[in-house]
Amino acid sequence: MAQSDDVVIIDSEYSQRQEVLDNLPVGTTVIEIKGISNPWKSIREYLEQNRSKQVVHLFANTNYNAVKLGGKTYDINAVDQEFEFSMLEGLYQGSYLQLLVYDCNLGSNPDGLALLKEISEMSYFNIAVPTNCNSIFGADLKFDHTTMNQPTHNSIFQ
């Protein structure tokens, strides 16, 4: 059973979408992001209405220096221009929200880590990502890099 403070955000075009959905614990809240509006606004609005959610599990296609969410590609330039990140900062209430990025590529290189640091600084999320993994479904998946040096939660699959 998923913890009540967890929410899964999954891009509708995520390459492993069905496998993720099939392996989530019973009762997990899932928000699917489609390319119809600003994905970060959708996430913010959900979190504003569900203040008990403290851990966001993000499943989205990435490459070494960008995240694709809601049909938009967020590289460092797009992140700098995304006003919704500053709106997300307003959710900070003495403890940082966790954003766990399920990806084996983004955290394995300096450009990806710089992108996550920029998102973190603009949104006040403590972003965690694995720096060395072969599968997001592996029992050994560890979120060993954080942008704010805060403790992190385990994988939703553990």
C-alpha positions as CSV (number, residue, x, y, z in Angstrom):
1,M,0.0,0.0,0.0
2,A,1.4,3.4,-1.0
3,Q,1.9,6.0,1.8
4,S,-0.8,8.7,2.0
5,D,1.8,11.4,1.4
6,D,2.9,10.0,-2.0
7,V,1.7,11.0,-5.4
8,V,2.8,9.6,-8.8
9,I,3.1,12.0,-11.7
10,I,3.5,10.2,-15.0
11,D,3.7,11.7,-18.4
12,S,1.2,10.2,-20.8
13,E,3.9,9.6,-23.3
14,Y,6.4,8.0,-20.9
15,S,8.0,5.0,-22.6
16,Q,7.5,2.7,-19.6
17,R,4.1,4.1,-18.6
18,Q,2.1,0.8,-18.6
19,E,4.9,-1.1,-16.7
20,V,4.9,1.6,-14.0
21,L,1.1,1.6,-13.7
22,D,1.2,-2.2,-13.4
23,N,3.8,-2.2,-10.6
24,L,2.5,0.6,-8.4
25,P,1.2,-0.4,-4.9
26,V,-2.5,-0.6,-4.5
27,G,-4.1,2.7,-3.6
28,T,-1.4,4.9,-5.1
29,T,-2.6,8.3,-6.3
30,V,-1.6,8.8,-10.0
31,I,-1.8,12.0,-11.9
32,E,-1.3,11.6,-15.6
33,I,0.2,14.6,-17.4
34,K,-1.0,15.2,-21.0
35,G,0.1,17.9,-23.4
36,I,-3.0,20.1,-22.9
37,S,-1.7,22.7,-20.5
38,N,1.3,23.7,-18.4
39,P,2.4,20.5,-16.7
40,W,3.9,22.3,-13.7
41,K,0.7,24.3,-13.2
42,S,-1.2,21.0,-13.1
43,I,1.2,19.6,-10.5
44,R,1.1,22.8,-8.4
45,E,-2.7,23.0,-8.4
46,Y,-2.9,19.3,-7.4
47,L,-0.5,19.9,-4.5
48,E,-2.2,23.0,-3.4
49,Q,-5.5,21.1,-3.0
50,N,-3.7,18.0,-1.4
51,R,-1.4,19.5,1.2
52,S,-0.8,16.1,2.8
53,K,1.2,15.0,-0.2
54,Q,4.9,15.4,0.5
55,V,6.5,13.0,-2.0
56,V,6.1,13.4,-5.7
57,H,7.3,10.4,-7.8
58,L,8.0,11.7,-11.3
59,F,8.0,9.4,-14.4
60,A,8.9,11.2,-17.6
61,N,11.1,10.7,-20.6
62,T,14.5,12.3,-20.3
63,N,17.8,12.6,-22.0
64,Y,21.2,13.7,-20.5
65,N,20.1,17.3,-20.0
66,A,16.3,17.6,-20.4
67,V,13.0,16.3,-19.1
68,K,10.0,15.9,-21.4
69,L,6.7,16.5,-19.6
70,G,3.3,17.3,-21.0
71,G,4.6,17.5,-24.5
72,K,7.2,20.1,-23.5
73,T,10.9,19.7,-23.3
74,Y,12.5,21.3,-20.3
75,D,16.2,21.9,-20.7
76,I,18.1,24.5,-18.7
77,N,16.8,27.4,-20.9
78,A,13.2,26.3,-20.7
79,V,13.4,25.9,-17.0
80,D,14.8,29.4,-16.6
81,Q,11.7,30.7,-18.5
82,E,9.1,28.5,-16.6
83,F,7.2,30.9,-14.3
84,E,5.3,28.0,-12.6
85,F,8.5,26.9,-10.7
86,S,8.4,30.1,-8.7
87,M,4.7,29.4,-8.0
88,L,5.6,26.0,-6.7
89,E,7.9,27.7,-4.2
90,G,4.7,29.0,-2.5
91,L,4.0,25.4,-1.4
92,Y,7.0,25.5,0.9
93,Q,5.8,25.3,4.5
94,G,8.9,24.7,6.6
95,S,9.7,21.4,5.0
96,Y,10.7,20.7,1.4
97,L,8.5,18.6,-0.9
98,Q,10.4,15.7,-2.3
99,L,10.6,15.2,-6.0
100,L,11.9,11.8,-6.8
101,V,12.9,11.6,-10.5
102,Y,12.8,8.0,-11.8
103,D,15.5,8.0,-14.4
104,C,18.9,6.2,-14.9
105,N,20.3,8.8,-17.3
106,L,19.6,12.3,-16.0
107,G,21.5,11.8,-12.7
108,S,24.5,10.1,-14.3
109,N,26.0,13.3,-15.8
110,P,26.8,16.9,-14.8
111,D,24.3,18.5,-17.3
112,G,21.4,16.5,-15.9
113,L,22.4,17.3,-12.3
114,A,22.7,21.0,-13.2
115,L,19.2,20.9,-14.7
116,L,17.7,19.3,-11.5
117,K,19.6,21.8,-9.3
118,E,18.1,24.7,-11.3
119,I,14.5,23.2,-11.0
120,S,15.1,22.8,-7.3
121,E,16.3,26.3,-6.7
122,M,13.3,27.7,-8.5
123,S,10.7,25.5,-7.0
124,Y,12.0,24.7,-3.5
125,F,11.7,21.0,-4.2
126,N,14.3,18.7,-2.7
127,I,14.9,16.7,-5.9
128,A,16.4,13.2,-5.7
129,V,17.7,11.1,-8.5
130,P,19.7,7.9,-8.8
131,T,23.3,8.4,-10.1
132,N,24.0,4.8,-10.9
133,C,21.2,2.4,-11.9
134,N,20.2,0.0,-14.6
135,S,16.4,-0.1,-14.1
136,I,14.0,2.1,-12.2
137,F,12.3,-1.1,-11.1
138,G,15.4,-2.6,-9.5
139,A,15.4,-3.5,-5.9
140,D,18.7,-1.7,-5.6
141,L,17.4,1.6,-6.9
142,K,18.7,4.3,-4.6
143,F,18.1,8.1,-4.9
144,D,21.6,8.9,-3.9
145,H,21.8,12.5,-5.2
146,T,19.7,15.3,-3.7
147,T,19.7,18.9,-4.6
148,M,19.2,20.1,-1.0
149,N,21.0,17.4,1.0
150,Q,17.8,16.3,2.6
151,P,16.9,12.7,3.4
152,T,14.9,11.0,0.7
153,H,12.2,8.4,0.6
154,N,12.6,5.0,-1.0
155,S,11.4,4.0,-4.5
156,I,7.7,3.6,-4.6
157,F,8.3,0.0,-5.9
158,Q,10.2,-1.0,-2.7
